[in-house]
Amino acid sequence: MGSDRTRTALAALLLAASTAGVAAWPDSPRLLVACGLVGLLAAAFGWAALSRLAHRPAPLPPDPPPVPQPNLDAALEHAPLALWRLVAGHAPLALNAAARRLIAPGRAVEPAALLALLDAQPGRRVVTLPTEHGQERAVLAVSALTVQGQAWRLAALAPIESELETETLVAWRQLVQVLTHEIMNSLTPIASLAASAPALLEAGEHEELQAALAALARRAAHLQGFVERYRSVSQPPAPTLVDTPLQPLLQAVQRLVSPAWEAAGGSVVVTVAPETLALRTDAAQLEQVLINLAQNALQACAGRPSPQLTVDARLSRGARLRLTVADNGPGVAPGLEQRIFTPFFTTREGGSGVGLAVVRQLVHGLGGTVRHAKRPGGGACFVVTF
């Protein structure tokens, strides 16, 4: 590139010199011809050099500095999950420090028993680890993969005992608060009326005494009903699992709940994709789950124009069945998403607070999970996954 630039500059100088010669000797034909020839040669020479410069590719920018690659071995070594590699015919191989700590002295009482837990089929489950601190629960996830033609299983173990204890304490605290509130609402007037009854009897105020006894009976009946509701939450019936087509089941639920929604000026829309979708479940209990969710949604949509309930069943990623029940009501108030499944917790005047608690119990018994999900367009949305 530098030589072409030099040739271009030299050609420009010769062209300038020939032009100056023409101006200096206008009366000499021989000199004019010589200057013209020099100018033509200089122009051709310069044009060739300029053409090469124009077609020469632009210089490439300098290569960026190399980005340091992460040290995967170090990342694996310090991963928070205990990881093992399992190959048929070989003992489980600990892949990181967390795995080695679990089977080290002072942690596992029976390392062989712990390693035996790893020999499980692919999937996720909660297991119990025998440790020197007692029985501890952990989540075991096993994945199957093929590496260079060899079948492997990768096992990941995450102890969750501390987290479960914390969540259990929080759940019990919330439940005790609700139970205490409900029981005291009945016991306080019962105690007050029982204390005033002897005085009313001695004073001969029979009408007031009869009113007090009637109030006692009402509060006792309310307390009895509360205990029955508690029994329905704490002792769900055992499910009977059979292969159940979902479209007829959801259409039956639609026929049951549509009259109440239509009376409120709304509608119920059911979608099953594909139409042949089926689930091994207890049809009666799954119906009860959907009916409870539909009733909760209708109560939440009270007073709203054109309330709508949508029930959608389809396969999600991982070939899992996803049942979505959504409405266009006000939705769950921020901060209450985790409390709405607590038994007897309710924000509705006169509500029992057992609907969603029963839903969670039944879904859990059927082998699924139920979660509240935020809906982009507003309203409440509950996702049941099997």
C-alpha positions in Angstrom: 0.0 0.0 0.0 2.9 2.4 0.8 4.5 1.9 -2.7 1.3 2.7 -4.5 0.9 5.9 -2.5 4.5 6.8 -3.5 3.8 6.1 -7.2 0.6 8.2 -7.0 2.5 11.2 -5.5 5.3 10.8 -8.1 2.8 10.8 -10.9 1.2 13.9 -9.5 4.6 15.7 -9.4 5.4 14.7 -13.1 1.9 15.8 -14.2 2.4 19.1 -12.4 5.9 19.5 -14.0 4.6 18.8 -17.5 1.8 21.3 -17.0 4.4 23.9 -15.9 6.6 23.1 -19.0 3.6 23.7 -21.3 3.1 27.1 -19.7 6.8 28.0 -19.8 7.5 27.1 -23.5 4.3 27.8 -25.4 6.3 28.7 -28.6 8.4 25.5 -28.8 6.5 22.6 -30.5 9.1 20.0 -29.6 9.0 20.9 -25.9 5.2 21.0 -25.9 5.0 17.5 -27.4 7.6 16.2 -24.8 5.7 17.8 -21.9 2.4 16.3 -23.3 3.9 12.8 -23.5 5.3 13.1 -20.0 1.9 14.2 -18.7 0.1 11.3 -20.4 2.6 8.8 -19.0 2.3 10.4 -15.5 -1.5 10.3 -15.7 -1.5 6.6 -16.8 1.0 5.8 -14.1 -1.0 7.6 -11.4 -4.3 6.2 -12.5 -3.0 2.6 -12.2 -1.6 3.3 -8.7 -4.9 4.9 -7.7 -6.9 1.9 -9.0 -4.9 -0.5 -7.0 -5.4 1.7 -3.9 -9.2 1.8 -4.5 -9.6 -1.9 -4.8 -7.4 -2.8 -2.0 -9.4 -4.2 1.0 -9.7 -2.0 4.0 -7.4 -3.0 6.9 -9.1 -5.3 9.4 -9.5 -4.0 12.9 -7.1 -5.5 15.5 -8.3 -8.7 17.1 -10.0 -8.1 20.5 -8.2 -9.3 23.5 -9.0 -13.0 24.3 -11.8 -13.4 26.7 -10.8 -15.6 29.6 -12.7 -18.9 29.5 -14.4 -19.9 32.7 -12.8 -22.7 34.6 -15.6 -25.3 34.4 -13.8 -27.7 36.7 -13.5 -25.1 39.4 -17.2 -24.1 38.9 -18.2 -27.8 39.2 -16.1 -28.3 42.3 -17.7 -25.4 44.2 -21.3 -26.0 42.9 -23.8 -25.8 45.8 -25.4 -29.1 44.8 -23.8 -32.5 45.6 -23.2 -34.1 42.2 -22.5 -37.8 41.4 -21.8 -39.7 38.2 -23.4 -43.1 38.0 -22.4 -45.7 35.4 -23.7 -49.3 35.4 -21.4 -51.7 37.1 -19.4 -48.9 38.9 -19.7 -47.2 42.3 -21.1 -43.7 42.2 -18.4 -41.2 41.6 -18.5 -37.9 43.6 -17.9 -35.0 41.2 -17.5 -32.1 43.6 -16.7 -31.0 47.2 -20.4 -31.0 48.2 -20.8 -34.6 47.3 -17.6 -35.6 49.1 -18.7 -33.7 52.2 -22.0 -35.6 52.4 -20.2 -39.0 52.6 -17.3 -37.8 54.8 -17.0 -38.8 58.5 -19.2 -36.6 60.6 -21.8 -36.1 58.0 -23.4 -39.4 56.9 -23.9 -42.2 59.4 -24.1 -44.8 56.7 -22.4 -43.6 53.5 -23.4 -46.9 51.7 -27.1 -46.2 52.4 -26.7 -42.7 51.1 -25.1 -43.9 47.9 -27.8 -46.5 47.5 -30.4 -43.7 47.4 -28.7 -42.4 44.2 -29.4 -45.6 42.3 -32.8 -44.2 41.2 -34.7 -43.8 38.0 -34.5 -40.4 36.3 -36.8 -37.8 37.9 -37.2 -35.8 41.1 -38.2 -36.9 44.5 -37.7 -36.1 48.2 -35.4 -38.5 50.1 -34.4 -38.9 53.7 -30.7 -38.9 54.5 -29.4 -40.7 57.7 -26.8 -38.3 59.2 -25.1 -37.9 62.6 -27.5 -35.0 63.2 -30.6 -37.2 62.6 -32.8 -37.7 59.6 -32.5 -34.9 57.0 -34.6 -34.5 53.9 -33.2 -33.6 50.5 -34.3 -33.3 46.9 -32.8 -35.9 44.6 -32.8 -35.2 40.9 -31.5 -37.9 38.5 -30.9 -37.3 34.7 -30.0 -39.8 32.1 -27.5 -38.9 29.3 -25.1 -40.5 26.9 -21.5 -39.5 26.8 -19.3 -40.9 24.0 -21.7 -43.8 23.5 -21.7 -44.7 27.2 -24.9 -44.4 29.3 -24.5 -42.2 32.3 -26.8 -40.9 35.0 -26.1 -37.6 36.7 -27.5 -37.4 40.3 -27.9 -34.1 42.1 -28.7 -34.0 45.8 -29.8 -30.8 47.6 -30.4 -30.9 51.4 -33.5 -28.9 52.2 -34.2 -29.8 55.9 -33.5 -26.3 57.2 -35.6 -24.6 54.5 -38.5 -27.1 55.1 -38.3 -26.5 58.9 -38.5 -22.8 58.3 -41.5 -23.1 55.9 -43.2 -25.5 58.2 -42.9 -23.2 61.2 -44.2 -20.3 59.1 -47.2 -22.4 57.9 -48.0 -23.6 61.4 -47.8 -20.0 62.7 -50.2 -18.8 60.1 -52.5 -21.8 60.7 -52.5 -21.3 64.5 -53.3 -17.6 64.1 -56.3 -18.4 61.9 -57.5 -21.2 64.2 -57.1 -19.0 67.2 -59.0 -16.2 65.6 -61.9 -18.5 64.5 -62.2 -20.3 67.8 -62.0 -17.2 69.9 -64.8 -15.6 67.8 -67.1 -18.4 69.0 -65.7 -19.0 72.5 -65.8 -15.4 73.6 -69.6 -14.9 73.3 -70.2 -18.4 74.5 -68.2 -17.7 77.7 -70.0 -14.3 78.2 -73.5 -15.8 77.7 -72.8 -18.7 79.9 -71.6 -16.4 82.7 -74.7 -14.2 82.4 -77.2 -17.1 82.2 -77.4 -17.8 86.0 -78.1 -14.1 86.8 -80.8 -14.0 84.2 -82.4 -17.1 85.6 -82.3 -15.7 89.2 -83.8 -12.5 88.0 -86.6 -14.3 86.3 -85.9 -12.7 82.9 -87.0 -15.7 80.9 -87.1 -14.0 77.5 -83.5 -12.7 77.9 -82.5 -16.2 79.1 -84.1 -17.8 76.1 -82.3 -15.4 73.7 -79.0 -16.1 75.5 -79.5 -19.8 75.2 -80.4 -19.4 71.5 -77.2 -17.4 70.9 -75.2 -20.2 72.7 -76.7 -22.8 70.4 -75.9 -20.7 67.3 -72.2 -20.2 68.4 -71.9 -23.9 69.3 -73.3 -24.9 65.9 -70.8 -22.5 64.2 -68.0 -24.0 66.2 -69.1 -27.5 65.3 -69.2 -26.5 61.6 -65.7 -25.1 61.9 -64.4 -28.4 63.3 -66.1 -30.3 60.4 -64.5 -28.0 57.9 -61.1 -28.5 59.6 -61.6 -32.3 59.3 -62.3 -32.0 55.6 -59.0 -30.1 55.1 -56.9 -32.3 57.4 -58.3 -35.7 56.3 -58.8 -35.8 52.5 -60.2 -39.1 51.1 -57.8 -41.4 49.3 -58.0 -41.1 45.5 -58.9 -43.9 43.1 -56.8 -43.4 40.0 -58.1 -44.4 36.6 -57.4 -43.3 33.1 -59.8 -40.3 32.5 -60.4 -38.4 29.2 -60.2 -34.7 30.1 -62.6 -33.2 27.6 -65.8 -35.0 28.9 -64.7 -34.2 32.5 -64.1 -30.5 31.8 -67.4 -30.2 29.9 -69.2 -31.8 32.8 -67.7 -29.2 35.1 -68.7 -26.5 32.6 -72.3 -27.6 32.7 -72.3 -27.6 36.5 -70.9 -24.1 37.0 -72.2 -22.2 33.9 -75.7 -21.4 35.3 -74.2 -19.4 38.2 -71.9 -17.6 35.8 -74.6 -16.9 33.3 -76.9 -15.6 36.1 -74.1 -13.1 36.9 -73.9 -12.0 33.2 -70.8 -14.0 32.5 -69.6 -17.2 30.7 -67.4 -20.2 31.1 -65.0 -21.2 28.3 -63.3 -24.6 28.3 -60.4 -25.6 26.0 -58.7 -29.0 25.7 -55.8 -29.4 23.3 -55.6 -32.0 21.9 -59.1 -33.2 22.4 -57.8 -36.8 23.1 -55.9 -35.6 26.2 -56.3 -38.0 29.1 -55.0 -38.2 32.7 -54.7 -41.0 35.2 -56.6 -39.4 38.1 -59.6 -39.6 40.4 -62.3 -37.9 38.3 -64.6 -37.0 41.2 -61.7 -35.3 43.1 -60.4 -33.5 40.1 -64.0 -32.2 39.4 -64.1 -31.0 43.0 -60.8 -29.1 42.5 -62.2 -27.3 39.4 -65.5 -26.6 41.0 -63.8 -25.0 44.1 -61.6 -22.9 41.8 -64.7 -21.8 39.7 -66.7 -20.9 42.8 -63.8 -18.8 44.2 -63.4 -17.1 40.9 -67.2 -16.3 40.7 -67.1 -14.8 44.2 -64.1 -12.7 43.3 -65.8 -11.4 40.2 -69.0 -10.4 42.0 -70.3 -7.1 40.8 -68.1 -6.9 37.8 -69.6 -6.6 34.3 -69.2 -9.7 32.0 -67.2 -11.9 34.3 -65.5 -14.8 32.5 -63.9 -18.0 33.6 -61.5 -19.9 31.3 -60.4 -23.5 31.9 -57.6 -24.6 29.6 -56.0 -28.1 29.5 -52.9 -28.8 27.4 -49.4 -30.4 27.5 -46.6 -28.2 28.6 -42.8 -28.8 28.2 -41.7 -32.1 29.5 -45.0 -33.7 28.5 -46.6 -32.6 31.7 -50.3 -31.8 31.9 -51.1 -28.2 32.6 -54.6 -27.2 33.8 -55.1 -23.4 33.9 -58.2 -21.8 35.6 -58.3 -18.0 35.2 -60.8 -15.2 35.6 -61.0 -11.5 34.8 -61.7 -10.4 38.3 -59.6 -8.2 40.6 -57.0 -10.9 41.2 -55.1 -11.7 44.4 -53.9 -8.7 46.3 -50.1 -8.3 46.3 -48.4 -10.0 49.3 -51.2 -12.5 49.8 -50.1 -15.0 47.1 -48.5 -17.4 49.7 -51.3 -17.0 52.3 -54.3 -17.9 50.1 -53.7 -21.6 50.5 -53.5 -21.4 54.3 -56.6 -23.2 55.8 -59.3 -20.8 57.0 -57.5 -17.7 55.7 -59.9 -15.5 53.8 -60.3 -11.9 52.8 -64.0 -12.2 51.9 -66.6 -11.3 54.5 -68.4 -14.5 55.6 -65.9 -16.7 53.7 -64.8 -20.0 55.2 -61.2 -20.0 53.9 -61.2 -23.7 53.1 -61.8 -23.8 49.3 -58.2 -23.3 48.2 -56.8 -25.4 51.1 -59.0 -28.3 50.0 -57.8 -27.7 46.4 -54.2 -28.0 47.4 -54.9 -31.1 49.5 -56.8 -32.9 46.7 -54.2 -31.9 44.0 -51.4 -33.1 46.2 -53.2 -36.4 46.8 -53.6 -36.8 43.0 -49.8 -36.4 42.5 -49.9 -32.8 41.2 -49.1 -29.3 42.3 -51.2 -26.1 42.3 -49.8 -22.6 42.1 -51.0 -19.1 41.8 -49.6 -17.3 38.7 -49.7 -13.7 37.7 -51.9 -13.0 34.7 -50.6 -10.3 32.2 -54.2 -9.1 31.6 -55.1 -9.0 35.3 -57.4 -11.4 37.2 -56.6 -14.5 39.2 -54.9 -17.5 37.6 -54.3 -20.9 39.1 -52.1 -23.5 37.4 -52.6 -27.2 38.3 -49.7 -29.4 37.0 -49.5 -33.2 36.8 
